Amino acid sequence: MPIRTLDIEELKKTTGNKYELLVIMSKRARQIAATEKLELDEKLQYFEGFEDEDEFSFNEEQEQISKSFEKLPHAVQRSIAEMEAGKTYFRRPEVEE
C-alpha cells in the first residue's frame, strides 16, 4: 500500500484535538494487532503435539497460515481507515468533581 498524506485537520473534527486523535488511533491499532496475534496463535496451536511423521505437510500449512496473516494490511493502516470511516468508538472518562 502506498504512503499517503493524512488530513489531520479533517480527522480531528471527530475529537477536537489532534493529539487525542492520535492516541485513539494508536490504541485502536494495538487492539487490532493483539486480536490478530491471538487469532494466529490459535490457528498455529492446532499443529502443536503432532508427531514428526508428516512434518513437511504441517510446515507447509503453517507457512500458508502465516503468509495469509502477513498479507493483511498493517494494524495502523486499518485503524486509520476505521477512523476515517467513522467506525471507531471512543469515549472520554467521566470527570469527578
GUVEXVO-357507 format. One record per atom (N, C-alpha, C, O): residue number from 1; residue in three letters; chain; atom name; x, y, z. Coordinates in steps of 0.05 Angstrom, whole numbers, padded with zeros to 5 digits. Example, Ala and Ser with C-alpha at 12.3 -4.5 7.8 and 13.67 -1.06 7.14 Angstrom:
2
+-----+------+-------+------+--------+--------+--------+
|  nr | rest | kette | atom |     px |     py |     pz |
+-----+------+-------+------+--------+--------+--------+
|   1 |  ala |     A |    N |  00264 | -00114 |  00156 |
|   1 |  ala |     A |   CA |  00246 | -00090 |  00156 |
|   1 |  ala |     A |    C |  00264 | -00066 |  00156 |
|   1 |  ala |     A |    O |  00285 | -00066 |  00169 |
|   2 |  ser |     A |    N |  00257 | -00045 |  00142 |
|   2 |  ser |     A |   CA |  00273 | -00021 |  00143 |
|   2 |  ser |     A |    C |  00258 |  00001 |  00157 |
|   2 |  ser |     A |    O |  00268 |  00023 |  00161 |
+-----+------+-------+------+--------+--------+--------+
END
This chain:
97
+-----+------+-------+------+--------+--------+--------+
|  nr | rest | kette | atom |     px |     py |     pz |
+-----+------+-------+------+--------+--------+--------+
|   1 |  met |     A |    N |  00017 | -00023 |  00000 |
|   1 |  met |     A |   CA |  00000 |  00000 |  00000 |
|   1 |  met |     A |    C |  00018 |  00025 |  00000 |
|   1 |  met |     A |    O |  00036 |  00027 |  00016 |
|   2 |  pro |     A |    N |  00013 |  00043 | -00018 |
|   2 |  pro |     A |   CA |  00030 |  00067 | -00020 |
|   2 |  pro |     A |    C |  00025 |  00085 |  00004 |
|   2 |  pro |     A |    O |  00004 |  00085 |  00017 |
|   3 |  ile |     A |    N |  00045 |  00102 |  00009 |
|   3 |  ile |     A |   CA |  00043 |  00121 |  00031 |
|   3 |  ile |     A |    C |  00026 |  00144 |  00021 |
|   3 |  ile |     A |    O |  00029 |  00154 | -00001 |
|   4 |  arg |     A |    N |  00008 |  00153 |  00038 |
|   4 |  arg |     A |   CA | -00009 |  00176 |  00031 |
|   4 |  arg |     A |    C | -00010 |  00195 |  00055 |
|   4 |  arg |     A |    O | -00006 |  00187 |  00078 |
|   5 |  thr |     A |    N | -00014 |  00220 |  00049 |
|   5 |  thr |     A |   CA | -00015 |  00241 |  00070 |
|   5 |  thr |     A |    C | -00043 |  00241 |  00082 |
|   5 |  thr |     A |    O | -00063 |  00241 |  00068 |
|   6 |  leu |     A |    N | -00044 |  00242 |  00108 |
|   6 |  leu |     A |   CA | -00070 |  00244 |  00122 |
|   6 |  leu |     A |    C | -00077 |  00273 |  00127 |
|   6 |  leu |     A |    O | -00059 |  00289 |  00134 |
|   7 |  asp |     A |    N | -00102 |  00279 |  00125 |
|   7 |  asp |     A |   CA | -00112 |  00306 |  00131 |
|   7 |  asp |     A |    C | -00120 |  00306 |  00161 |
|   7 |  asp |     A |    O | -00143 |  00301 |  00167 |
|   8 |  ile |     A |    N | -00101 |  00312 |  00178 |
|   8 |  ile |     A |   CA | -00105 |  00311 |  00207 |
|   8 |  ile |     A |    C | -00127 |  00331 |  00215 |
|   8 |  ile |     A |    O | -00142 |  00326 |  00233 |
|   9 |  glu |     A |    N | -00127 |  00354 |  00202 |
|   9 |  glu |     A |   CA | -00147 |  00374 |  00208 |
|   9 |  glu |     A |    C | -00175 |  00364 |  00204 |
|   9 |  glu |     A |    O | -00193 |  00370 |  00219 |
|  10 |  glu |     A |    N | -00179 |  00349 |  00182 |
|  10 |  glu |     A |   CA | -00205 |  00337 |  00177 |
|  10 |  glu |     A |    C | -00212 |  00315 |  00197 |
|  10 |  glu |     A |    O | -00234 |  00313 |  00206 |
|  11 |  leu |     A |    N | -00192 |  00298 |  00203 |
|  11 |  leu |     A |   CA | -00197 |  00276 |  00222 |
|  11 |  leu |     A |    C | -00201 |  00286 |  00250 |
|  11 |  leu |     A |    O | -00217 |  00274 |  00265 |
|  12 |  lys |     A |    N | -00189 |  00308 |  00258 |
|  12 |  lys |     A |   CA | -00191 |  00318 |  00285 |
|  12 |  lys |     A |    C | -00219 |  00329 |  00292 |
|  12 |  lys |     A |    O | -00224 |  00335 |  00315 |
|  13 |  lys |     A |    N | -00235 |  00333 |  00271 |
|  13 |  lys |     A |   CA | -00262 |  00343 |  00276 |
|  13 |  lys |     A |    C | -00278 |  00324 |  00293 |
|  13 |  lys |     A |    O | -00297 |  00332 |  00307 |
|  14 |  thr |     A |    N | -00272 |  00298 |  00293 |
|  14 |  thr |     A |   CA | -00286 |  00279 |  00309 |
|  14 |  thr |     A |    C | -00279 |  00281 |  00339 |
|  14 |  thr |     A |    O | -00296 |  00277 |  00356 |
|  15 |  thr |     A |    N | -00254 |  00289 |  00344 |
|  15 |  thr |     A |   CA | -00245 |  00291 |  00372 |
|  15 |  thr |     A |    C | -00242 |  00320 |  00381 |
|  15 |  thr |     A |    O | -00245 |  00326 |  00405 |
|  16 |  gly |     A |    N | -00235 |  00337 |  00363 |
|  16 |  gly |     A |   CA | -00230 |  00365 |  00370 |
|  16 |  gly |     A |    C | -00201 |  00370 |  00378 |
|  16 |  gly |     A |    O | -00193 |  00393 |  00382 |
|  17 |  asn |     A |    N | -00185 |  00350 |  00379 |
|  17 |  asn |     A |   CA | -00157 |  00352 |  00387 |
|  17 |  asn |     A |    C | -00140 |  00332 |  00372 |
|  17 |  asn |     A |    O | -00146 |  00308 |  00373 |
|  18 |  lys |     A |    N | -00120 |  00341 |  00358 |
|  18 |  lys |     A |   CA | -00104 |  00322 |  00341 |
|  18 |  lys |     A |    C | -00088 |  00303 |  00358 |
|  18 |  lys |     A |    O | -00083 |  00280 |  00349 |
|  19 |  tyr |     A |    N | -00080 |  00310 |  00382 |
|  19 |  tyr |     A |   CA | -00064 |  00292 |  00399 |
|  19 |  tyr |     A |    C | -00082 |  00270 |  00410 |
|  19 |  tyr |     A |    O | -00074 |  00247 |  00412 |
|  20 |  glu |     A |    N | -00106 |  00278 |  00417 |
|  20 |  glu |     A |   CA | -00126 |  00258 |  00426 |
|  20 |  glu |     A |    C | -00132 |  00239 |  00403 |
|  20 |  glu |     A |    O | -00135 |  00215 |  00408 |
|  21 |  leu |     A |    N | -00135 |  00249 |  00379 |
|  21 |  leu |     A |   CA | -00140 |  00233 |  00356 |
|  21 |  leu |     A |    C | -00118 |  00212 |  00352 |
|  21 |  leu |     A |    O | -00123 |  00188 |  00347 |
|  22 |  leu |     A |    N | -00093 |  00220 |  00354 |
|  22 |  leu |     A |   CA | -00070 |  00202 |  00351 |
|  22 |  leu |     A |    C | -00069 |  00181 |  00372 |
|  22 |  leu |     A |    O | -00063 |  00158 |  00367 |
|  23 |  val |     A |    N | -00076 |  00188 |  00397 |
|  23 |  val |     A |   CA | -00077 |  00169 |  00419 |
|  23 |  val |     A |    C | -00099 |  00148 |  00413 |
|  23 |  val |     A |    O | -00095 |  00124 |  00417 |
|  24 |  ile |     A |    N | -00122 |  00157 |  00405 |
|  24 |  ile |     A |   CA | -00144 |  00139 |  00399 |
|  24 |  ile |     A |    C | -00137 |  00120 |  00377 |
|  24 |  ile |     A |    O | -00142 |  00096 |  00379 |
|  25 |  met |     A |    N | -00125 |  00130 |  00355 |
|  25 |  met |     A |   CA | -00118 |  00113 |  00333 |
|  25 |  met |     A |    C | -00096 |  00093 |  00341 |
|  25 |  met |     A |    O | -00096 |  00070 |  00332 |
|  26 |  ser |     A |    N | -00077 |  00102 |  00357 |
|  26 |  ser |     A |   CA | -00055 |  00083 |  00365 |
|  26 |  ser |     A |    C | -00066 |  00061 |  00384 |
|  26 |  ser |     A |    O | -00057 |  00038 |  00382 |
|  27 |  lys |     A |    N | -00084 |  00068 |  00402 |
|  27 |  lys |     A |   CA | -00096 |  00048 |  00419 |
|  27 |  lys |     A |    C | -00112 |  00028 |  00403 |
|  27 |  lys |     A |    O | -00112 |  00004 |  00409 |
|  28 |  arg |     A |    N | -00127 |  00038 |  00383 |
|  28 |  arg |     A |   CA | -00142 |  00020 |  00366 |
|  28 |  arg |     A |    C | -00124 |  00002 |  00350 |
|  28 |  arg |     A |    O | -00130 | -00022 |  00346 |
|  29 |  ala |     A |    N | -00101 |  00012 |  00341 |
|  29 |  ala |     A |   CA | -00082 | -00004 |  00326 |
|  29 |  ala |     A |    C | -00071 | -00026 |  00344 |
|  29 |  ala |     A |    O | -00067 | -00049 |  00335 |
|  30 |  arg |     A |    N | -00066 | -00020 |  00369 |
|  30 |  arg |     A |   CA | -00056 | -00040 |  00387 |
|  30 |  arg |     A |    C | -00077 | -00062 |  00392 |
|  30 |  arg |     A |    O | -00070 | -00086 |  00393 |
|  31 |  gln |     A |    N | -00102 | -00054 |  00394 |
|  31 |  gln |     A |   CA | -00124 | -00074 |  00397 |
|  31 |  gln |     A |    C | -00125 | -00092 |  00372 |
|  31 |  gln |     A |    O | -00128 | -00116 |  00375 |
|  32 |  ile |     A |    N | -00123 | -00081 |  00349 |
|  32 |  ile |     A |   CA | -00124 | -00097 |  00324 |
|  32 |  ile |     A |    C | -00101 | -00116 |  00323 |
|  32 |  ile |     A |    O | -00105 | -00140 |  00317 |
|  33 |  ala |     A |    N | -00077 | -00107 |  00329 |
|  33 |  ala |     A |   CA | -00053 | -00123 |  00329 |
|  33 |  ala |     A |    C | -00055 | -00146 |  00349 |
|  33 |  ala |     A |    O | -00047 | -00169 |  00344 |
|  34 |  ala |     A |    N | -00066 | -00140 |  00373 |
|  34 |  ala |     A |   CA | -00068 | -00161 |  00394 |
|  34 |  ala |     A |    C | -00089 | -00182 |  00385 |
|  34 |  ala |     A |    O | -00084 | -00206 |  00390 |
|  35 |  thr |     A |    N | -00110 | -00173 |  00373 |
|  35 |  thr |     A |   CA | -00131 | -00192 |  00363 |
|  35 |  thr |     A |    C | -00119 | -00210 |  00341 |
|  35 |  thr |     A |    O | -00124 | -00234 |  00341 |
|  36 |  glu |     A |    N | -00104 | -00198 |  00323 |
|  36 |  glu |     A |   CA | -00091 | -00213 |  00302 |
|  36 |  glu |     A |    C | -00072 | -00234 |  00313 |
|  36 |  glu |     A |    O | -00072 | -00257 |  00305 |
|  37 |  lys |     A |    N | -00056 | -00226 |  00333 |
|  37 |  lys |     A |   CA | -00037 | -00245 |  00345 |
|  37 |  lys |     A |    C | -00051 | -00268 |  00358 |
|  37 |  lys |     A |    O | -00043 | -00291 |  00356 |
|  38 |  leu |     A |    N | -00073 | -00263 |  00372 |
|  38 |  leu |     A |   CA | -00089 | -00284 |  00385 |
|  38 |  leu |     A |    C | -00100 | -00303 |  00364 |
|  38 |  leu |     A |    O | -00099 | -00327 |  00368 |
|  39 |  glu |     A |    N | -00110 | -00293 |  00342 |
|  39 |  glu |     A |   CA | -00121 | -00309 |  00320 |
|  39 |  glu |     A |    C | -00100 | -00327 |  00308 |
|  39 |  glu |     A |    O | -00104 | -00351 |  00303 |
|  40 |  leu |     A |    N | -00076 | -00315 |  00303 |
|  40 |  leu |     A |   CA | -00054 | -00330 |  00291 |
|  40 |  leu |     A |    C | -00045 | -00352 |  00310 |
|  40 |  leu |     A |    O | -00041 | -00375 |  00302 |
|  41 |  asp |     A |    N | -00041 | -00345 |  00335 |
|  41 |  asp |     A |   CA | -00032 | -00365 |  00355 |
|  41 |  asp |     A |    C | -00052 | -00388 |  00357 |
|  41 |  asp |     A |    O | -00045 | -00411 |  00360 |
|  42 |  glu |     A |    N | -00078 | -00381 |  00356 |
|  42 |  glu |     A |   CA | -00099 | -00401 |  00358 |
|  42 |  glu |     A |    C | -00098 | -00420 |  00335 |
|  42 |  glu |     A |    O | -00101 | -00444 |  00338 |
|  43 |  lys |     A |    N | -00094 | -00409 |  00311 |
|  43 |  lys |     A |   CA | -00092 | -00426 |  00287 |
|  43 |  lys |     A |    C | -00067 | -00443 |  00287 |
|  43 |  lys |     A |    O | -00068 | -00466 |  00278 |
|  44 |  leu |     A |    N | -00045 | -00432 |  00296 |
|  44 |  leu |     A |   CA | -00020 | -00448 |  00296 |
|  44 |  leu |     A |    C | -00019 | -00467 |  00319 |
|  44 |  leu |     A |    O | -00003 | -00487 |  00318 |
|  45 |  gln |     A |    N | -00035 | -00463 |  00340 |
|  45 |  gln |     A |   CA | -00035 | -00481 |  00363 |
|  45 |  gln |     A |    C | -00045 | -00509 |  00354 |
|  45 |  gln |     A |    O | -00038 | -00529 |  00367 |
|  46 |  tyr |     A |    N | -00060 | -00510 |  00333 |
|  46 |  tyr |     A |   CA | -00071 | -00536 |  00323 |
|  46 |  tyr |     A |    C | -00048 | -00555 |  00317 |
|  46 |  tyr |     A |    O | -00050 | -00579 |  00320 |
|  47 |  phe |     A |    N | -00025 | -00544 |  00307 |
|  47 |  phe |     A |   CA | -00003 | -00561 |  00298 |
|  47 |  phe |     A |    C |  00015 | -00571 |  00321 |
|  47 |  phe |     A |    O |  00033 | -00587 |  00316 |
|  48 |  glu |     A |    N |  00011 | -00561 |  00345 |
|  48 |  glu |     A |   CA |  00028 | -00570 |  00367 |
|  48 |  glu |     A |    C |  00019 | -00598 |  00376 |
|  48 |  glu |     A |    O | -00004 | -00605 |  00376 |
|  49 |  gly |     A |    N |  00038 | -00614 |  00382 |
|  49 |  gly |     A |   CA |  00033 | -00641 |  00393 |
|  49 |  gly |     A |    C |  00032 | -00663 |  00372 |
|  49 |  gly |     A |    O |  00028 | -00686 |  00380 |
|  50 |  phe |     A |    N |  00035 | -00656 |  00347 |
|  50 |  phe |     A |   CA |  00035 | -00677 |  00326 |
|  50 |  phe |     A |    C |  00063 | -00690 |  00325 |
|  50 |  phe |     A |    O |  00083 | -00677 |  00331 |
|  51 |  glu |     A |    N |  00063 | -00715 |  00317 |
|  51 |  glu |     A |   CA |  00089 | -00729 |  00313 |
|  51 |  glu |     A |    C |  00104 | -00718 |  00289 |
|  51 |  glu |     A |    O |  00092 | -00702 |  00273 |
|  52 |  asp |     A |    N |  00129 | -00725 |  00286 |
|  52 |  asp |     A |   CA |  00145 | -00715 |  00264 |
|  52 |  asp |     A |    C |  00141 | -00729 |  00238 |
|  52 |  asp |     A |    O |  00155 | -00723 |  00218 |
|  53 |  glu |     A |    N |  00122 | -00748 |  00236 |
|  53 |  glu |     A |   CA |  00119 | -00764 |  00211 |
|  53 |  glu |     A |    C |  00110 | -00747 |  00187 |
|  53 |  glu |     A |    O |  00120 | -00751 |  00165 |
|  54 |  asp |     A |    N |  00093 | -00728 |  00191 |
|  54 |  asp |     A |   CA |  00084 | -00711 |  00168 |
|  54 |  asp |     A |    C |  00092 | -00682 |  00173 |
|  54 |  asp |     A |    O |  00077 | -00663 |  00168 |
|  55 |  glu |     A |    N |  00117 | -00679 |  00182 |
|  55 |  glu |     A |   CA |  00126 | -00652 |  00189 |
|  55 |  glu |     A |    C |  00126 | -00633 |  00165 |
|  55 |  glu |     A |    O |  00121 | -00609 |  00168 |
|  56 |  phe |     A |    N |  00133 | -00644 |  00141 |
|  56 |  phe |     A |   CA |  00135 | -00627 |  00117 |
|  56 |  phe |     A |    C |  00107 | -00615 |  00110 |
|  56 |  phe |     A |    O |  00105 | -00591 |  00104 |
|  57 |  ser |     A |    N |  00086 | -00632 |  00111 |
|  57 |  ser |     A |   CA |  00060 | -00621 |  00103 |
|  57 |  ser |     A |    C |  00050 | -00601 |  00125 |
|  57 |  ser |     A |    O |  00037 | -00582 |  00118 |
|  58 |  phe |     A |    N |  00056 | -00607 |  00150 |
|  58 |  phe |     A |   CA |  00048 | -00588 |  00171 |
|  58 |  phe |     A |    C |  00063 | -00561 |  00168 |
|  58 |  phe |     A |    O |  00051 | -00540 |  00172 |
|  59 |  asn |     A |    N |  00089 | -00563 |  00161 |
|  59 |  asn |     A |   CA |  00104 | -00538 |  00157 |
|  59 |  asn |     A |    C |  00092 | -00521 |  00134 |
|  59 |  asn |     A |    O |  00091 | -00497 |  00136 |
|  60 |  glu |     A |    N |  00083 | -00535 |  00113 |
|  60 |  glu |     A |   CA |  00071 | -00520 |  00090 |
|  60 |  glu |     A |    C |  00045 | -00507 |  00099 |
|  60 |  glu |     A |    O |  00040 | -00484 |  00092 |
|  61 |  glu |     A |    N |  00029 | -00521 |  00114 |
|  61 |  glu |     A |   CA |  00004 | -00510 |  00124 |
|  61 |  glu |     A |    C |  00009 | -00486 |  00143 |
|  61 |  glu |     A |    O | -00005 | -00466 |  00141 |
|  62 |  gln |     A |    N |  00028 | -00489 |  00161 |
|  62 |  gln |     A |   CA |  00035 | -00467 |  00179 |
|  62 |  gln |     A |    C |  00045 | -00443 |  00164 |
|  62 |  gln |     A |    O |  00038 | -00420 |  00170 |
|  63 |  glu |     A |    N |  00060 | -00448 |  00143 |
|  63 |  glu |     A |   CA |  00071 | -00426 |  00127 |
|  63 |  glu |     A |    C |  00048 | -00412 |  00112 |
|  63 |  glu |     A |    O |  00049 | -00387 |  00110 |
|  64 |  gln |     A |    N |  00029 | -00426 |  00102 |
|  64 |  gln |     A |   CA |  00006 | -00414 |  00088 |
|  64 |  gln |     A |    C | -00010 | -00397 |  00107 |
|  64 |  gln |     A |    O | -00019 | -00375 |  00100 |
|  65 |  ile |     A |    N | -00014 | -00407 |  00131 |
|  65 |  ile |     A |   CA | -00029 | -00391 |  00151 |
|  65 |  ile |     A |    C | -00014 | -00366 |  00158 |
|  65 |  ile |     A |    O | -00026 | -00344 |  00159 |
|  66 |  ser |     A |    N |  00012 | -00368 |  00162 |
|  66 |  ser |     A |   CA |  00028 | -00344 |  00169 |
|  66 |  ser |     A |    C |  00028 | -00324 |  00146 |
|  66 |  ser |     A |    O |  00026 | -00300 |  00151 |
|  67 |  lys |     A |    N |  00030 | -00334 |  00122 |
|  67 |  lys |     A |   CA |  00031 | -00316 |  00099 |
|  67 |  lys |     A |    C |  00004 | -00301 |  00095 |
|  67 |  lys |     A |    O |  00003 | -00278 |  00088 |
|  68 |  ser |     A |    N | -00018 | -00315 |  00101 |
|  68 |  ser |     A |   CA | -00044 | -00302 |  00099 |
|  68 |  ser |     A |    C | -00047 | -00279 |  00119 |
|  68 |  ser |     A |    O | -00059 | -00259 |  00113 |
|  69 |  phe |     A |    N | -00035 | -00282 |  00143 |
|  69 |  phe |     A |   CA | -00035 | -00261 |  00162 |
|  69 |  phe |     A |    C | -00016 | -00238 |  00154 |
|  69 |  phe |     A |    O | -00022 | -00215 |  00160 |
|  70 |  glu |     A |    N |  00006 | -00245 |  00141 |
|  70 |  glu |     A |   CA |  00024 | -00224 |  00132 |
|  70 |  glu |     A |    C |  00013 | -00207 |  00110 |
|  70 |  glu |     A |    O |  00020 | -00184 |  00107 |
|  71 |  lys |     A |    N | -00006 | -00218 |  00094 |
|  71 |  lys |     A |   CA | -00018 | -00203 |  00072 |
|  71 |  lys |     A |    C | -00039 | -00183 |  00082 |
|  71 |  lys |     A |    O | -00046 | -00165 |  00067 |
|  72 |  leu |     A |    N | -00048 | -00186 |  00106 |
|  72 |  leu |     A |   CA | -00068 | -00167 |  00117 |
|  72 |  leu |     A |    C | -00055 | -00139 |  00119 |
|  72 |  leu |     A |    O | -00031 | -00137 |  00124 |
|  73 |  pro |     A |    N | -00071 | -00118 |  00116 |
|  73 |  pro |     A |   CA | -00060 | -00091 |  00120 |
|  73 |  pro |     A |    C | -00050 | -00088 |  00149 |
|  73 |  pro |     A |    O | -00060 | -00100 |  00167 |
|  74 |  his |     A |    N | -00030 | -00071 |  00152 |
|  74 |  his |     A |   CA | -00019 | -00066 |  00178 |
|  74 |  his |     A |    C | -00041 | -00055 |  00197 |
|  74 |  his |     A |    O | -00059 | -00042 |  00188 |
|  75 |  ala |     A |    N | -00038 | -00061 |  00222 |
|  75 |  ala |     A |   CA | -00058 | -00052 |  00242 |
|  75 |  ala |     A |    C | -00062 | -00022 |  00243 |
|  75 |  ala |     A |    O | -00084 | -00012 |  00246 |
|  76 |  val |     A |    N | -00041 | -00007 |  00239 |
|  76 |  val |     A |   CA | -00043 |  00022 |  00239 |
|  76 |  val |     A |    C | -00059 |  00032 |  00215 |
|  76 |  val |     A |    O | -00075 |  00050 |  00217 |
|  77 |  gln |     A |    N | -00054 |  00019 |  00192 |
|  77 |  gln |     A |   CA | -00070 |  00027 |  00168 |
|  77 |  gln |     A |    C | -00099 |  00021 |  00172 |
|  77 |  gln |     A |    O | -00116 |  00037 |  00164 |
|  78 |  arg |     A |    N | -00106 | -00001 |  00184 |
|  78 |  arg |     A |   CA | -00134 | -00008 |  00189 |
|  78 |  arg |     A |    C | -00146 |  00011 |  00209 |
|  78 |  arg |     A |    O | -00170 |  00018 |  00207 |
|  79 |  ser |     A |    N | -00131 |  00019 |  00229 |
|  79 |  ser |     A |   CA | -00140 |  00037 |  00249 |
|  79 |  ser |     A |    C | -00147 |  00065 |  00237 |
|  79 |  ser |     A |    O | -00167 |  00077 |  00243 |
|  80 |  ile |     A |    N | -00129 |  00074 |  00219 |
|  80 |  ile |     A |   CA | -00134 |  00099 |  00206 |
|  80 |  ile |     A |    C | -00159 |  00098 |  00188 |
|  80 |  ile |     A |    O | -00175 |  00116 |  00188 |
|  81 |  ala |     A |    N | -00161 |  00075 |  00173 |
|  81 |  ala |     A |   CA | -00184 |  00072 |  00156 |
|  81 |  ala |     A |    C | -00211 |  00072 |  00172 |
|  81 |  ala |     A |    O | -00231 |  00083 |  00163 |
|  82 |  glu |     A |    N | -00210 |  00059 |  00195 |
|  82 |  glu |     A |   CA | -00234 |  00058 |  00212 |
|  82 |  glu |     A |    C | -00241 |  00086 |  00222 |
|  82 |  glu |     A |    O | -00264 |  00094 |  00223 |
|  83 |  met |     A |    N | -00220 |  00102 |  00230 |
|  83 |  met |     A |   CA | -00225 |  00129 |  00239 |
|  83 |  met |     A |    C | -00237 |  00146 |  00217 |
|  83 |  met |     A |    O | -00255 |  00162 |  00221 |
|  84 |  glu |     A |    N | -00226 |  00143 |  00193 |
|  84 |  glu |     A |   CA | -00235 |  00159 |  00170 |
|  84 |  glu |     A |    C | -00264 |  00152 |  00163 |
|  84 |  glu |     A |    O | -00280 |  00169 |  00156 |
|  85 |  ala |     A |    N | -00271 |  00126 |  00166 |
|  85 |  ala |     A |   CA | -00299 |  00117 |  00160 |
|  85 |  ala |     A |    C | -00318 |  00123 |  00183 |
|  85 |  ala |     A |    O | -00342 |  00119 |  00180 |
|  86 |  gly |     A |    N | -00308 |  00132 |  00206 |
|  86 |  gly |     A |   CA | -00325 |  00137 |  00229 |
|  86 |  gly |     A |    C | -00334 |  00112 |  00243 |
|  86 |  gly |     A |    O | -00354 |  00112 |  00257 |
|  87 |  lys |     A |    N | -00318 |  00091 |  00241 |
|  87 |  lys |     A |   CA | -00325 |  00065 |  00253 |
|  87 |  lys |     A |    C | -00313 |  00061 |  00281 |
|  87 |  lys |     A |    O | -00319 |  00042 |  00295 |
|  88 |  thr |     A |    N | -00296 |  00080 |  00289 |
|  88 |  thr |     A |   CA | -00282 |  00077 |  00315 |
|  88 |  thr |     A |    C | -00299 |  00090 |  00337 |
|  88 |  thr |     A |    O | -00306 |  00113 |  00335 |
|  89 |  tyr |     A |    N | -00304 |  00074 |  00357 |
|  89 |  tyr |     A |   CA | -00319 |  00084 |  00380 |
|  89 |  tyr |     A |    C | -00299 |  00091 |  00402 |
|  89 |  tyr |     A |    O | -00281 |  00076 |  00408 |
|  90 |  phe |     A |    N | -00302 |  00114 |  00413 |
|  90 |  phe |     A |   CA | -00286 |  00123 |  00436 |
|  90 |  phe |     A |    C | -00303 |  00139 |  00455 |
|  90 |  phe |     A |    O | -00323 |  00151 |  00447 |
|  91 |  arg |     A |    N | -00294 |  00140 |  00479 |
|  91 |  arg |     A |   CA | -00308 |  00156 |  00499 |
|  91 |  arg |     A |    C | -00287 |  00168 |  00518 |
|  91 |  arg |     A |    O | -00265 |  00157 |  00522 |
|  92 |  arg |     A |    N | -00295 |  00190 |  00530 |
|  92 |  arg |     A |   CA | -00277 |  00203 |  00549 |
|  92 |  arg |     A |    C | -00286 |  00194 |  00578 |
|  92 |  arg |     A |    O | -00310 |  00191 |  00583 |
|  93 |  pro |     A |    N | -00267 |  00190 |  00595 |
|  93 |  pro |     A |   CA | -00274 |  00183 |  00623 |
|  93 |  pro |     A |    C | -00289 |  00206 |  00636 |
|  93 |  pro |     A |    O | -00284 |  00230 |  00630 |
|  94 |  glu |     A |    N | -00306 |  00199 |  00653 |
|  94 |  glu |     A |   CA | -00322 |  00219 |  00668 |
|  94 |  glu |     A |    C | -00303 |  00235 |  00687 |
|  94 |  glu |     A |    O | -00286 |  00223 |  00700 |
|  95 |  val |     A |    N | -00307 |  00260 |  00688 |
|  95 |  val |     A |   CA | -00291 |  00277 |  00706 |
|  95 |  val |     A |    C | -00305 |  00279 |  00732 |
|  95 |  val |     A |    O | -00328 |  00288 |  00734 |
|  96 |  glu |     A |    N | -00291 |  00272 |  00754 |
|  96 |  glu |     A |   CA | -00303 |  00274 |  00780 |
|  96 |  glu |     A |    C | -00297 |  00301 |  00792 |
|  96 |  glu |     A |    O | -00275 |  00312 |  00790 |
|  97 |  glu |     A |    N | -00318 |  00313 |  00804 |
|  97 |  glu |     A |   CA | -00314 |  00339 |  00816 |
|  97 |  glu |     A |    C | -00314 |  00338 |  00846 |
|  97 |  glu |     A |    O | -00311 |  00359 |  00859 |
+-----+------+-------+------+--------+--------+--------+
END
